[in-house]
Amino acid sequence: MQEIRIPICSDTDIVAARKLGREMGTKLGFSSSELTLIATAISEIARNMVTYAHDGVISFAAVGTTNKRGLLIVAEDKGPGIADLSLALQDGYSTSKSLGLGLPGAKRLMDEFEIDSKPGVGTVIKMIKWNRRQ
Amino acid sequence: MVFKDTMHIGNLEQFEGTDVTPGEISKRKDFLQFRDADIERLLEIRQFSQEHVESIVEEFYHHLLSFPDTKEFFRDPRVLARVKKAQIDYFNQLTAGNYSDDYVRGRLKIGRVHQNIGLSFDTYLGAYRRYLESFFLRLFDAYRSEPEKAVNSFLSMLKLVFLDISLAMDSYLRTIRLQTEAIRELATPVLQVRQGLLISPIIGLIDTQRARQLTESILRSIREQRAKVVVIDITGVPLVDSKVANHLVQTVEAARLMGAMVILTGISPEIAQTLVVLGVNLSTVRTVGDLQGGLEEAERYLGYRLVKDDKATPFQS
């Protein structure tokens, strides 16, 4: 499977990204509840992108080792960045009156979660969901 | 400072059947740099344009008739004759020097006509390019000795053409907007089941706008129908992320302030699991497995008791 990139700048793009995530996940053999977890994680980070950075790109790729396969999702934006990452990863912390569950929620929904952000430069989030049934 | 970046947007009265205002048109003309000098240049080539318009229109329709998709529009020879005449009138208007409200109204109307007959926007753009080519080649031929004049006239013409295209696009965009709104209205019904009891079955994706509309229509219906209980069923919603959950919680809270209880039904196993992992707190929301259970609970709450009549005769058709 090739890497697929999708630009994100509106609610419609969020829906498209979720759909694409589900499609890729289906090809990788994820169960329906895992697909919902993945789609929700995509939704959370894509919404953050639209709210804070206004636009960015999310890419999807199949990754794996000899004994497991997974879906890698990379979200990149050149937005304002996050000043305090540990605060942003805390449940209930939000600068926009939301529930503050976007980043910590996405982290829990996925298996691997890595975030790199520099104020004024942008944010890169890498996350993987492994397919445990193989 | 709010006022620093605030601009006057001019006359807000829209052209009939459109979202376009005269203020918007002058802003567009400004941005296109369409000025008095352009009007003069277009007037200067008026005679040239009138001399060539018929051969240009012939070429134009020859092009349209050589593709099956566009040929389809002109099967009736009377239609063909009529649109040819309209096309000649339009091309003549391009150099007539009057580009004010009436001109704009005419362009917007054409956009609506295209929309009604199902002419796609890419066909419109493609056809327009064909016209510009015919026009451009003849213009440069006629002004061989004054190439600068030909270039300038053509550039002025382009500004006007881009204005016209933007106006045609407005008609297309407006239709899409109206359709989207219509679908949204349909997609969030709030229905009365019994005195004091409303149900709102939600089908499909909930985006920000739809969530807002849902909240509004539920609260409005609570007031209008004096409802005590609202059952919101989300069986048909494929995904609930933290933002959608937040909207639901806020709707429940606002309904409570109006004296109505919300029962949320139809949370699928996948969504339930996701919401727990996500960490969304729905403990303030009363949830019941399915719509039937939700309605039963609501009826109990309202003091209704459903009794089965064993002697009832089955419905006969």
Interface residues (C-beta under 8 A of the other chain):
Chain A: D11 I14 V15 R18 S32 S33 L35 T36 L37 A39 T40 S43 E44 R47 D91 S98 L99 L101 G102 P104 G105 R108 L109
Chain B: L205 D207 T208 Q209 P238 L239 V240 D241 S242 K243 A245 N246 P269 E270 I271 Q273 T274 V277 L278 G279 V280
